[in-house]
Amino acid sequence: MIEIDRVTKRYGAATVVDDVSLVIPRGGVTALVGANGAGKSTLLSMIGRILHPDSGTVRVDGMDVARTQSAVLARRLSILRQENQVAVRITVRELIEFGRFPYSSGRLTGEDVAAVDRAIEYLQLEEFANRPLDRLSGGQRQRAFIAMVLAQDTGYLLLDEPLNNLDMRHAAQAMSLIRRMAEELQKTVVVVIHDINFAAYHAGRIIAMKDGRIVADGPPETVVSPSILSDVFDIDVPVHQVEGHLPSTSAPPPATAPSRRRRPQPCPARCANHPLMRAPLPASLPRHRHRPVHIKAVAGAAMIYRWGTAR
Amino acid sequence: MSPKGHFAPRRACTTIAVLAAILGICVALFMTYDLKGSLDYALELRGRKVAGMAIVGFAVAYSSVLFHTATHNRILTPSLMGFDSLYILIQTLAAYFLGTTTFLLIDVRLRFGIEVVAMLAFAALLYRWLLGRGGRDVYVLVLVGIIMGTMFSSLTELVMRMIDPNEFSRLQDRLFASFSTINQDLLAVSAIAVAATTIISWPMLNRLDVVALGEEHATNLGVDHQRLVSRSLFVVAVLVSVSTALVGPVAFLGLLVANLAYQLTGTFRHRYTVPAAGLLGMIALIGGQFVLQEILEFKTRLSIIISFIGGIYFIFLLYREARK
């Protein structure tokens, strides 16, 4: 259980996280959403002891993260931040091996090697495993870093925009993987995410932040509503529910859009029937449990996607 | 150990073995080439020289590798950051305020101890600078280093001009040690200081691998980044004090051997790069001194040759980084 008790963080005069209290029980995916600068990443960093709060405490399994030995925490909690630049030249495998450092202190046992291999397999990095990290594309590198925290094998996983740099396919796969880790391995995942669609589809709980405070907290069905999202993002966000065929709060985009200006146009290249989305996914990927009600938020000209489930 | 997974990098091990062999040859040549006169005397003299150069070579190399990791940058060296010019400034100030007679009468070990403490204080200050607000910007670091280095040497010059000429010449004798006239009094103290800091700091090499990943990753993996960086800088301060006390400043040697070690071993792991860099440092000094003595017949100074080669290599490194 992660307990956040009246945590505040200031940079000079600006209060980035303002007296936030929050309890995240074990298990499940929790998504932190909000506009840029809402304090999501700062809050996540404070849970992961990368930043220290000006006041308040964060406890993980009852341990105060500011006081507990960092090496002990590293076996329970891992955090992956957005910007991942590594100055030294290392290969993908060497990077992932670092995920085992809390257990092995640099001398890998057979168990560590097995964990590294599993992580490589999960993220389909076999062909890149021996390549230097700086020779990879942004998305491949991102996957390598996710593999590192996966190899770290902690009960709590804090991910700051893990879908950054990932293309559609890999973003969907990564998100499915994150959910599977929560469901099958009973991990507690807290993820900062910008894409409301992903949050609505994969998270069991969405916490919306604005100006350093929590403004909404609950299951996607309640948080992903036009009024709340409009408040959080300061922009009109019509919400459509698809697959459940429930009437949505605004008119669904018509099959043939009469007006190019106003209505978001369904994009044939990205719709569910596009060959790209129908391409068979590798066997190692999780199959989704079908959710009866699939909520989609459509902001501005955004399209309705059918992530992952497309077959 | 699974065969598929982690193994000791073979290339790094081979490199270290080859370097050790080369070092052996260099030492043997240096000790035995063209021996004349009293065998005992010559061997003892040369032995002390070899020991001095080995200590300096290792200290310079080790301090450079640690400094690279602590600053996340491979083209900085402790000497670029003004470490050794500070050492000279401390000596000069001591001579000015105490007078060389008093200064030289103080026991060598005590004097060395005081100097090391002063260097440690400087390291602590630099560390605050490094890790203080917004401190990890490389350009700021380089600027700070260059400015401090220049300031220390200008201050030294100023004080030297104010010193009594007789005192000055005595001070100069002390300060301008070179590889052919290694400060013998300090040899034992230095050996102990280097050995002790190395033994104490050796267990942190594995954790330094993680530090090299960056502060956030290090924290995530349970490594106290700040504490390790400050410890590394303290070790650097001791090692630089030793090498500067024995032979004076050697600007580019550390940069040269550390980067060569990274290239030759092809790994980032300190367990391999530190020994390789250390061996390279000793080879550069002992081998270089041999070539200088026997082939060039002292037409120039080793530190000049090292600075020349090191300078060229530095430009090459900058060029390579710029092209990336």
Interface residues (C-beta under 8 A of the other chain):
Chain A: G48 R49 I50 Q69 S70 A71 V72 L73 A74 R75 S78 I79 L80 R81 N84 Q85 V86 A87 V88 R89 I90 E94 E97 F98 G99 F101 P102 S105 G106 R107 L108 T109 G110 D112 V113 A114 V116 D117 V149 Q152
Chain B: M1 S2 K4 G5 H6 H72 N73 R74 N206 R207 D209 V210 A212 L213 G214 E215 E216 H217 T219 N220 L221 G222 V223 D224 F268 R269 R271
